[in-house]
């Protein structure tokens, strides 16, 4: 028998990196390339800050991975997990059983979601939630005697997860290229990215035009074959792409006209990120299904799910019989207990209102000022998510050759200066914890400016600017 592995908190960075590259295959990673560099090992966190194994303090402007909405170190969440682990660490919700945290969370979610939502189906992640969406949407139309309505329309450059269904719904062509995706019955239309596709038009004109691509796609597929349309209210992993204000209301109108279901993937936009509880509230539409994950527990423990609107719930409950679908961890009691503590904390601290009326507006003002920087062609933020578009030429809005990986260069400067930002191509992304203060926003914006300056200097030295 192997010796019992002891935790080794005192290992050096080099020792962590050696063990990491020997055994750990990281997500979305070139394994060989990472092994040659070594991972940055994060060892602790508090509020909006992380510390690495060298003791370096880092401002986490990405909330972990768009999820630590209440910030790190919240005692109420830690206590909720500890108490539930002692009381009942696990029981399932199959075979006509349930646990108090899962029941209470279902009840609370019905209260904090738009009025059409009174039921929830739990999963372990956002990807699994979107697998549930595919199964439920198709089952709904089956039960109504229209099984031929099975096609789901999504968008290019959307991110809906990494399971087979999630990656198929998503519109990342490099993901489709690995594993024969998408699965049949999922089609994609162009994204509402004004900066790339809408130049020469007003944002509002472009928003209507981009929404009408949905109608064109419905007619191409056949209106009687389309089951649903899915989209993120604001695309997150695709680069914080904020659609024009005209886009979502027109999408809603088209879905209503053709009777197709509307699915909002709220995995990033949910739980206050955009200054309302839900991104669909900020963008002005009324979905039939909402996928959530991440912010439901502020990432302290995995949990996801799907809010099921009354239109679908009534059919599934009254006429559907058994729904042949579920996960071992659907309604995991510890995850649900943490989610309850997390949502109550958001309510108690008024975090959603704070983002809408205070910190979101404050960030927008300072972010807009970054658009003056010689490298930035567009600066956009909604609530506490934002993007800076790096450009080669400000006047024309021309971008750098993508092979130059200018975004990665900038991300390197962020890493070196104690700031975590995400680079999506040449778009620099932020989504800081919702507890961030005005003073911390000042620090963050100052750090961003410093990193943009350093990136510009590099480009000038290489003769690229
Ligand atoms: N939907 C959306 C809108 C997401 O952003 C998922 C579904 C999948 O959730 P899970 O819990 O299965 O990961 C996501 C996840 C990035 C990045 O690089 C974004 C996500 C995940 C990993 C990386 O921005 N979003």
Boltz pocket constraint, residues with backbone or C-beta under 6 A from the ligand:
constraints:
  - pocket:
      binder: B
      contacts: [[A, 65], [A, 124], [A, 125], [A, 126], [A, 127], [A, 128], [A, 130], [A, 159], [A, 160], [A, 161], [A, 162], [A, 166], [A, 232], [A, 236], [A, 237], [A, 265], [A, 266], [A, 267], [A, 268], [A, 293], [A, 294], [A, 304], [A, 422]]
      max_distance: 6.0
